[in-house]
């Protein structure tokens, strides 16, 4: 599963159960619909460990953050999926913002590299 645009790409690697978000996600709320659909498809696969790799995500606007927050909440209700997020310690907004997801899912594994 892949979504590509000039400014961003989202890929799901089924072999590693990893969703890669790359580039700049500065979209209007309605433009996130295909991304939401991809994330919901991944949830239906119910991998025991699901990784969201954000290391190459340079920017995420508030609509994108809301989209990811809703995704984290959905995964949290599944109880069969352990969620891990991989972020960049070199990107200041990663450290400031991504820790908020632990409020939605305390067992979320957040890894800064």
Buried (B, 14 or more C-beta within 10 A) or exposed (E): BEBEEEEBBBBBEEEEBBBBBBBBBBBEEEEBEEBBEBBEEBBEEEBEEBBBBBBEBBEBBEBBBEBBBBBBEBBBEEEEBBBBBBBBEEBEBBBEBBEEBBEBBEEBEBEBE
